[in-house]
Amino acid sequence: MRLGIYAIMTDELSPRVFAAFQRFIHEETGIDLSENKKTLFISRLAKRLRALGLRDFDDYWEKCQDSTFFSHERTEIINDITTNTTSFFRESDHFSSLKGYLVGTAGKAKSRERVFRIWSSACSTGQEAYSIAMVAQDALKDHPGWDFKILASDIDTNVLEFASRGVYENDQVKEVPHEFRGRYFLRVENGKNEFQITDNIRKKIIFRQINMLSDPL
Protein backbone atom coordinates (compact mmCIF):
# COMPACT_ATOMS: atom_id res chain seq x y z
CA MET A 1 0.00 0.00 0.00
CA ARG A 2 2.86 2.36 0.70
CA LEU A 3 4.15 2.08 -2.88
CA GLY A 4 0.63 2.64 -4.20
CA ILE A 5 0.36 5.90 -2.26
CA TYR A 6 3.69 7.07 -3.66
CA ALA A 7 2.59 6.21 -7.21
CA ILE A 8 -0.49 8.41 -6.81
CA MET A 9 1.34 11.30 -5.19
CA THR A 10 4.19 11.43 -7.71
CA ASP A 11 1.65 12.07 -10.47
CA GLU A 12 0.90 15.38 -8.78
CA LEU A 13 3.65 17.51 -10.29
CA SER A 14 2.57 21.13 -10.27
CA PRO A 15 3.31 23.42 -13.26
CA ARG A 16 5.37 25.67 -10.98
CA VAL A 17 7.67 22.92 -9.77
CA PHE A 18 7.98 21.30 -13.21
CA ALA A 19 8.96 24.69 -14.66
CA ALA A 20 11.61 25.05 -11.93
CA PHE A 21 13.07 21.64 -12.77
CA GLN A 22 12.92 22.47 -16.50
CA ARG A 23 15.02 25.60 -15.92
CA PHE A 24 17.54 23.79 -13.73
CA ILE A 25 18.00 20.87 -16.15
CA HIS A 26 18.36 23.16 -19.16
CA GLU A 27 20.91 25.36 -17.39
CA GLU A 28 22.91 22.36 -16.18
CA THR A 29 22.79 20.07 -19.21
CA GLY A 30 21.25 21.87 -22.18
CA ILE A 31 18.41 19.33 -22.23
CA ASP A 32 15.01 20.83 -23.09
CA LEU A 33 12.26 19.14 -21.10
CA SER A 34 9.16 20.05 -23.06
CA GLU A 35 5.66 19.57 -21.64
CA ASN A 36 5.26 16.27 -23.49
CA LYS A 37 8.22 14.90 -21.50
CA LYS A 38 6.56 15.52 -18.16
CA THR A 39 5.57 11.87 -17.81
CA LEU A 40 9.15 10.81 -18.59
CA PHE A 41 10.45 13.21 -15.94
CA ILE A 42 8.03 11.81 -13.35
CA SER A 43 8.94 8.20 -14.12
CA ARG A 44 12.68 8.92 -13.91
CA LEU A 45 12.60 10.97 -10.69
CA ALA A 46 9.85 9.13 -8.77
CA LYS A 47 12.45 6.71 -7.42
CA ARG A 48 14.27 9.60 -5.77
CA LEU A 49 11.08 10.53 -3.91
CA ARG A 50 10.71 6.94 -2.75
CA ALA A 51 14.36 6.73 -1.69
CA LEU A 52 14.06 9.95 0.31
CA GLY A 53 10.61 9.18 1.75
CA LEU A 54 9.11 12.34 0.29
CA ARG A 55 5.39 12.85 -0.32
CA ASP A 56 5.43 14.65 -3.69
CA PHE A 57 7.52 16.75 -6.08
CA ASP A 58 6.73 19.97 -4.24
CA ASP A 59 8.43 18.51 -1.16
CA TYR A 60 11.32 17.33 -3.32
CA TRP A 61 11.90 20.76 -4.88
CA GLU A 62 11.66 22.39 -1.46
CA LYS A 63 14.31 20.02 -0.14
CA CYS A 64 16.52 20.87 -3.13
CA GLN A 65 16.68 24.47 -1.89
CA ASP A 66 19.04 23.29 0.84
CA SER A 67 22.51 23.74 -0.66
CA THR A 68 24.08 20.90 1.35
CA PHE A 69 21.44 18.43 0.21
CA PHE A 70 21.47 19.71 -3.35
CA SER A 71 25.25 19.46 -3.76
CA HIS A 72 24.78 15.69 -3.87
CA GLU A 73 21.26 15.48 -5.26
CA ARG A 74 22.02 17.48 -8.42
CA THR A 75 24.17 14.56 -9.61
CA GLU A 76 21.32 12.12 -8.97
CA ILE A 77 18.90 14.31 -10.95
CA ILE A 78 21.26 14.66 -13.90
CA ASN A 79 22.04 10.93 -13.94
CA ASP A 80 18.35 10.02 -13.87
CA ILE A 81 17.20 12.47 -16.53
CA THR A 82 19.87 11.78 -19.17
CA THR A 83 19.14 9.20 -21.86
CA ASN A 84 22.01 6.88 -22.78
CA THR A 85 21.87 5.08 -26.12
CA THR A 86 24.94 3.43 -27.59
CA SER A 87 26.33 0.17 -28.94
CA PHE A 88 29.57 -1.24 -30.27
CA PHE A 89 30.39 -0.07 -33.80
CA ARG A 90 27.20 1.94 -34.11
CA GLU A 91 27.26 3.79 -37.47
CA SER A 92 29.91 1.46 -38.89
CA ASP A 93 30.88 3.82 -41.74
CA HIS A 94 32.30 6.21 -39.15
CA PHE A 95 34.79 3.59 -37.99
CA SER A 96 35.83 2.74 -41.54
CA SER A 97 36.54 6.44 -42.09
CA LEU A 98 38.46 6.64 -38.82
CA LYS A 99 40.66 3.68 -39.77
CA GLY A 100 41.41 5.23 -43.16
CA TYR A 101 42.36 8.52 -41.55
CA LEU A 102 44.64 6.90 -38.97
CA VAL A 103 46.41 4.69 -41.50
CA GLY A 104 46.82 7.55 -43.99
CA THR A 105 48.08 10.04 -41.43
CA ALA A 106 50.46 7.60 -39.74
CA GLY A 107 51.91 6.61 -43.11
CA LYS A 108 52.72 10.19 -44.13
CA ALA A 109 53.40 12.08 -40.92
CA LYS A 110 56.90 13.09 -39.87
CA SER A 111 55.95 14.59 -36.53
CA ARG A 112 58.16 13.88 -33.54
CA GLU A 113 55.13 13.53 -31.32
CA ARG A 114 53.61 10.43 -32.83
CA VAL A 115 50.40 10.44 -30.82
CA PHE A 116 46.75 10.57 -31.80
CA ARG A 117 44.43 12.18 -29.26
CA ILE A 118 40.76 11.29 -29.64
CA TRP A 119 37.74 12.51 -27.67
CA SER A 120 34.56 10.46 -27.34
CA SER A 121 32.54 13.35 -25.97
CA ALA A 122 29.29 11.60 -25.00
CA CYS A 123 30.54 8.10 -24.36
CA SER A 124 27.58 6.75 -22.37
CA THR A 125 28.40 3.18 -21.22
CA GLY A 126 31.66 3.09 -23.15
CA GLN A 127 30.95 1.08 -26.30
CA GLU A 128 31.88 3.95 -28.62
CA ALA A 129 35.17 4.67 -26.88
CA TYR A 130 36.16 1.00 -26.87
CA SER A 131 35.18 0.64 -30.54
CA ILE A 132 37.43 3.60 -31.37
CA ALA A 133 40.26 2.06 -29.35
CA MET A 134 39.97 -1.30 -31.13
CA VAL A 135 39.97 0.37 -34.55
CA ALA A 136 42.98 2.52 -33.63
CA GLN A 137 44.90 -0.44 -32.24
CA ASP A 138 44.26 -2.37 -35.45
CA ALA A 139 45.01 0.58 -37.76
CA LEU A 140 48.37 1.38 -36.14
CA LYS A 141 49.70 -2.15 -35.76
CA ASP A 142 51.91 -1.70 -38.85
CA HIS A 143 53.10 1.75 -37.80
CA PRO A 144 55.55 1.30 -34.91
CA GLY A 145 56.24 4.31 -32.77
CA TRP A 146 52.69 5.64 -32.98
CA ASP A 147 50.45 5.71 -29.94
CA PHE A 148 46.94 6.91 -29.26
CA LYS A 149 45.05 8.16 -26.23
CA ILE A 150 41.29 8.51 -25.86
CA LEU A 151 39.38 10.82 -23.54
CA ALA A 152 35.87 9.42 -23.00
CA SER A 153 33.46 11.75 -21.26
CA ASP A 154 29.85 11.96 -20.21
CA ILE A 155 27.78 14.01 -17.80
CA ASP A 156 26.25 10.90 -16.20
CA THR A 157 28.47 9.44 -13.47
CA ASN A 158 26.58 6.13 -13.41
CA VAL A 159 27.35 5.29 -17.04
CA LEU A 160 30.98 6.34 -16.57
CA GLU A 161 31.35 3.90 -13.69
CA PHE A 162 29.87 1.15 -15.86
CA ALA A 163 32.11 2.06 -18.80
CA SER A 164 35.30 2.07 -16.76
CA ARG A 165 34.71 -1.61 -15.82
CA GLY A 166 34.65 -2.61 -19.49
CA VAL A 167 32.39 -5.61 -18.85
CA TYR A 168 29.55 -6.39 -21.25
CA GLU A 169 26.96 -9.11 -21.72
CA ASN A 170 27.09 -11.46 -24.68
CA ASP A 171 24.20 -9.68 -26.45
CA GLN A 172 26.01 -6.36 -26.14
CA VAL A 173 29.13 -7.56 -27.97
CA LYS A 174 27.35 -9.27 -30.87
CA GLU A 175 28.03 -6.32 -33.21
CA VAL A 176 31.78 -6.46 -32.56
CA PRO A 177 33.65 -7.91 -35.58
CA HIS A 178 34.65 -11.52 -34.98
CA GLU A 179 38.40 -10.85 -35.16
CA PHE A 180 38.10 -8.06 -32.61
CA ARG A 181 36.08 -10.21 -30.22
CA GLY A 182 38.81 -12.83 -30.24
CA ARG A 183 41.58 -10.27 -29.85
CA TYR A 184 40.22 -7.68 -27.46
CA PHE A 185 37.71 -9.47 -25.18
CA LEU A 186 38.16 -12.01 -22.40
CA ARG A 187 35.33 -14.14 -21.04
CA VAL A 188 34.53 -13.33 -17.42
CA GLU A 189 34.41 -16.51 -15.38
CA ASN A 190 31.32 -15.67 -13.35
CA GLY A 191 28.66 -17.82 -14.98
CA LYS A 192 26.90 -14.75 -16.46
CA ASN A 193 28.16 -15.02 -20.06
CA GLU A 194 29.97 -11.68 -19.80
CA PHE A 195 33.08 -10.39 -21.54
CA GLN A 196 35.67 -7.85 -20.44
CA ILE A 197 37.74 -5.56 -22.64
CA THR A 198 41.42 -6.52 -22.50
CA ASP A 199 43.82 -4.37 -20.49
CA ASN A 200 45.79 -3.20 -23.53
CA ILE A 201 42.63 -1.50 -24.83
CA ARG A 202 41.31 -0.28 -21.47
CA LYS A 203 44.57 1.47 -20.60
CA LYS A 204 44.26 3.65 -23.71
CA ILE A 205 41.12 5.34 -22.37
CA ILE A 206 40.54 7.86 -19.60
CA PHE A 207 36.90 8.15 -18.49
CA ARG A 208 35.96 11.52 -17.03
CA GLN A 209 32.80 13.42 -16.13
CA ILE A 210 32.61 16.50 -18.33
CA ASN A 211 29.71 18.92 -18.75
CA MET A 212 30.12 20.38 -22.24
CA LEU A 213 28.08 23.43 -21.28
CA SER A 214 30.39 24.57 -18.51
CA ASP A 215 33.72 22.73 -18.42
CA PRO A 216 36.64 24.58 -20.08
CA LEU A 217 37.59 21.58 -22.26
Disulfide bonds with the S-S distance in Angstrom:
none
